[in-house]
């Protein structure tokens, strides 16, 4: 495996103003960043052409790269025929922004995209993902869904139904563990389609009780096993460290970076 893997951070988790969050990420020795492009100062509507160029130069000057943009649109589901067109259009705008910033991928968290009884992919979601995937392909970008409610087999069936090479998987092991699912199953079924990994920890959840996020190393995610499985599948993407639910995000992210390094195979950074 090439020695170019990067450890990044979602700057929104730092809970600071925009420029300070990027500077703090650099001070914490992260080499890649991601951020939400759905609301705030860094949306397609907010960033003019000159603003986009300034952002690229600013991040580059800090010695980092923008690894991905986040397109989590609250309360607008890919399986809802009444609102899916809005989701598709807003995602397309963010993909255009990614192309302008030379960011390789856009990611989004998704709810269940398959029928709970049969496991068949939602026809509404399949059509929406085909539209988004074709748009991403035309702009030489990837669109990564982050499953949290479908197991590896169902996600593999969804990818096959969509049939678009630009549709890929952003794996969030903690989200899967919180739902009582196995991250290793997803890696096994979709290993060649995973260009993005979120490093965070959580306790196991199930049908009666959802799991909760924890500091890295204090939950039930087998981070060493997850990293080893990705390494065996020749993973080439960044590791984006996240701490979405913390009173001390800076301290947790700094400690989490060191913990994650301990989990990486030697020579991969």
Secondary structure, DSSP 8 states (H G I E B T S, - for coil): --S---EEEEGGGG-S-HHHHHHHHHHTT--EEEEE-SSSTTSTTT--HHHHHHHHHHHHHTT-EEEEEE---TT--TT-TTTHHHHHHHHHHHHHHHHHHT--EEEEEE---B-TTT--B-HHHHHHHHHHHHHHHHTT-EEEEEESSS-HHHHHHHHHHH--TTEEEEEEHHHHHHTT--HHHHHHHHGGGEEEEEE-EE----SSS---EE-TTSSS--HHHHHHHHHHTT--SEEEE---S-S-HHHHHHHHHHHHHHHS-TT--
